[in-house]
Amino acid sequence: MNAVQFSRDIILEPADNHRLANLCGQFDEHLRQIERRLEVEIASRGNRFRVTGRPGAAEIGGDVLLSLFEMTDRERLDPERVHMMLQESFMDGVELPRNNDSSDIPEGANDDVITIQTHRKLIRPRGANQTAYIRQIRDHDLAFGIGPAGTGKTYLAIASAVDALESEQVRRIVLVRPAVEAGERLGFLPGDLTQKVDPYLRPMYDALYDMLGTERVTQLIERNVIEVAPLAFMRGRSLNESIVILDEAQNTSIEQMKMFLTRIGFGSSVIVTGDVTQIDLPSGQISGLNNATEVLKDVEGISFTFFSPKDVVRHELVRRIVEAYEKNDHSS
C-alpha cells in the first residue's frame, strides 16, 4: 500500500443479512477479490463498510460495493460476476501497478451505453475500450481489434456481425481464419472443406451458438447466410453486402493480409482481430497484422482498437498470466 491513503465509508441499505452475505461471499471471498484487484483494504461491520487505499482506487471500490449490493436483490453473486463488475469499472486516471499499460481510449467512449440484442442474449461491452471497439466497428468499413487473449475481440466482432445481419444491414456473415498448422496442405486432410476448417473456426462457432443457438446457426450455414472459409480460399473473391471477420490475423503473411483486405466489396465491412504476442508463423516471417498496423495507420476509414491486459474479461487468473508474460517480454 502507498503512503497516501484515503478511506471511503459507505452504508448499505437495507441492512438485510441475506443480501450482505451474498455481497461478501463465502468467507468474504468477494471482498478479498475486490481487495486484490484494486489493491485496497475493506473492513466491514454489519452494513457499514470502509474501503481504504489510494484515492481513486478507494472511490472505485466503494462504487463496486454499491453496485454489487444493488444486484444482490435479484441475483446470486459469484466470483465471475464480481470480476465482470470490476472490469466495467474502468479506472480512468487511477494508476494501479498491475494495470499500468495505458491504451488510447477515445474521448467520450463511455458517454453512451451500447448494447447488442441477439436472438438469445443481451450483450454489453465491458469497459470503455470494448465500448470504443464496438463503436469503431459500427462507424468504419474496416476495423482492427488487436490485443491479448480474453479481451473480447472475437466475441464482440461476432456480436456486431450478428447484429448487422439481424438488422438486415448485410445479407451474410463470412468467417475467415488462417489454418497455419496445415498451411497449404489442407487438401491432404481427411473430410470435406468444412471438416478441414472447423477446428480452426471453433471459437467463432462457439460465439455464434451462444448468441443464436445451435439449430439456427446450422440453418444459416446450410443456407449460406453464414459462410466459413480458410484464408487461402479467399483469393479472387469479391464480397458484397457482407460482414467479414478475419480471426487470428497475426498468423497471416503480408501477402495474405493484402489479398484479404482487397476482397472488400460494396456494402460490406471487415473486422480483423489478432494477438501479436501469439504469432505462429515460421521464424523470420513478418506477420501481416503487424505490417498492416504500420502501413494502414493513417488511412482514412480504418480504425484500430488496441486492448491491454486490463481489458481481459475471462477468469482473473488469465489477466495475471497475460500481464506476467508481457512483463517478461519487456524485460527480455
N, C-alpha and C positions, 0 to 999 in steps of 0.2 A: 504494500500500500504506500502511496506517496505521502509526503509530509502534509500537503494541503488537503484537508478533509472537509467534507460537507455532509450534514445529516438532514435527511428529509423524513418528517413524521407524517404518517397517514393513518386515518381511522376508517376501517371498512364497515359500512353499514348496509344491511342489518347485521347484528352480531350473531350470526347463525353458525353454530358449531359444525354442522354438517358441511356447509359451504366453505368454512375456514379450513376444515380438514381436507376437503377437495383441493383447495388452493395450495396448501402446503405440501400435500402428497405424503406418501408413506415415509415415515422417519424424516420428514421435511425435505424429501428428495427434490421437490420442485424449487424450494428456496435455495438449496445448495446449487442447483443447476443455474439459477439466475446469478448467484454469487460468483460462480466460476466464469460465466460468460462476460459479466460486466466488471469483474474484479471489485466487488463491493462486499459489505457485510450487512446481513439482515437480521435484526433482532425483533422478536415478536412476543407479545403478551396479550392473550385474548385476541381482540380485533384491532389492537394497536400495533403498528409496525414502524420500525425505524431502519432506513436504508442509509448506510454510511460509505462514502467513497469519494472519488473525485467529483466535483460539482455536476458536470454533465452526466456522468455515469449514474450518480445517485438519483438525479432527476428522472432519468430513463427507467431506472429500477423501480421507482415509485409508480411511474406511469404503467409499467408492465404489470405490477401487482394489482393496480386498479382495474386494468383491462381484463386480466385473468379472473379476478374476483367477480366481475360482471358476468363472465361466461359460466361461472360455477352454478348459476341459477338454472342453466339449461343443458349443460353437458358435463361429462366426467372428464377431468383433465388428465393428461398423461404426459410423459417427457417429450413426446413428439409435438404435442400441441404447445407446450411451453417453448420449445425450440423455435417453432414457427412464429410465435408471438415475438420472440427476441429478434428474429430475422426481420420482421415487419417494422421493428423499432429502429429505423435507420439512424445511425449515430452521426449526424451531421455536426462536425466540429468537435466531437468527443474523441480524444486520442487514447486508444487502448493499445498496449504493447502487442497483442496478438492480432490486431486489426490495423496496422499502420500502413498497409498498402492502399493508397488512395486511388480512386478512379474518378474520372471526369463525369460527374452527374450533371446532365443538362439542367439549366435553371428552370425551376417550375415543374420538375419531373414528378413531384408528389402533389401538385396542385389539385388534380382531379383523380378520383379513384377509377381505375379501368378494370372492368370485369369482362369475362368471356363466358357466355352461357352456351354450353354444348348440350348434346342430347341427354347425357347422363349426369352432368355435374356443372357447378359454377366454379370458374377458375379465376383466382385473383393473383396478381403478381405480388411477390414478397419483397417489399422494399423499393427504394427509389430506382435502383439500377434495372431491376426487372420491369418496373413500370415504364422507364425510358425505352427499354428494349422493345416492348410491345408497341409503344407509340412510334418508334422508328420504323418498325415493320409496316405499320399502317400508312406511314407518310412517305415511304420510299419504295421504289421498284426493286431495289437491291439492298438488302440489309445483312450485315455480318454480325454474328454473335460469337465472341471469342472469349474463352476463359476455361477454368479448371472444371473437372468433373463435379456434378452435383449442383451446378448453379442454375439449372432450369433452361439452358439454351435450347435443347432439342424439344423438351416438353412444351415450352411456350411457343416455339415455332410451329409445332403440330397443332396446338390450340388455335393459333392465329390462322392456320390453313383451314382447319375445320370451320372456324367462324366465317371465313371468306366463302367457303363452299356452301354452307347452310344459308348464308345471306345472299347467295346467287351472284356474288361479285366475280367468281370464277366458275368454270364448268368442271374442273377436275383438279386433283392433287397428284403431283408426281414426286415420289420419294426416291432419292438417289444417294448412293454411298459407294465409295471406292472399296473394292474387295482386295485389299493389299496382300493378304497372305496367299491368295490364289493367283493374283496378278492376271496375266493374260491366259492362264491355264484353266479358266472357268469351264471351258468346253470339255475338259477331261474329267470333271467331277460328275458323279452319277446323278440322275434325275433331270427334270426339265429346268427351264430358266428360273422359275420361281423357287424351286427346291435348292438350286445352286446358290441363290442370292439371299434366301430367307435368313440364314444365320447372321448375316451382316446387317440386316434391317430389323432384327428382332426388337431393339429398343424403340424404334418408331412404331412398330406394330403394337407393342405394349401400351404406348401412349394412346394410340387410336382406339384400342379395345377399352381403355379406361374411360375415354370420352364418349364413344359411340356404341360400345357393346360389340361383342364378337360377331353376332349374327349380322348386324348392319354393316360392319366393316367387310365381312365376307361378301355380302351382296354388292357393295360398292366396288370391290375388287373385281368381281365377276362381270360387272357392267363396264369395267374400265374407267370408272369415275375416280378411283384411286389406283394409281399405277406404280409399280415398283420396278426399278431398273438399276443395274450396275452402271457405274460411271462410264465404263468402256463402251456401253451400248448407246450412249447419248450422241455420239458423233454423227453429224449430218442431219440431225433433227432440228425443227423449229417449233417451239412450244407456245401456242397461243391460248389465251383465256385460261391460263393455268396458274397455280401457285406451286412452285418447285422448291423443294428443300434438299440441299446437299449437306449431309451429315458427315462427321469425321473428316472435314475438309483438310485437316492438317496432313492427311495421307494422300493428297493429290500432288502430282508433279506440276511444275509451272505450265507445261503444255496442256495438261489435263484441265487445270483451272481455267486457262484462257479458252479452251474449247467449250467447257461447260458454260461459262458466263456469256459466251456469244450465242447461246441457244435461246436467249430470252426473246419471246415473240410479243405480238400485240396483245394488250390486255392481260399480260402476265406479270407476276412478281416473283422474285427469287429470295430465298433465305439461305445463308451459308453459315453453318456452325462448325466449330472446331476448338480443339485444345492444343495449343502449340507446344505444350510441355509433354505431350504424349505422341510424338511422331514415330511411326513405324516404317518409314521409308528406308531403303538401303543407305548405309553410311555414306555420307558425302553428297547425297541428293538433296537439293533445296526444296522445301515444302512450298507448294503452290499457294497455300494460305498465307504463309509469311511473306512471300513475294507480292501477293495481291494487296496485302495490308500496306505495303510501301508504295506500290505502283499506283493504286487507286485512291490513296488517302485524300487527294484534292479534287477528285472527280465529282462534279455536281450530280445529285440524285442518288448517291450511295451513302449509306450510314454505317458506322462502326460502333458497336457497343462492346466494351471490354469489361469482363467480370473478374472479380478477385476472390480470394478465399472467404471473405466476409459475406459473399453472396450465396455460399453453399447452403442449400435447403434440405439436404439429406441429414442423416444422423450426425450429431455434433462431432463425433469422432472423425467423420470424413473431413470436416473443415480443418481439424487439427492435423490430420495426416497431410492434407494439401499444403498447409502452412509449413509443416516440417520439411517437406520435400522442396518447397520454394526457398526456404531459408538455406537449405543445404546447397541448392543450385547457385544461389547468390554467393555463398561463401566459397564455392568451388571456382 
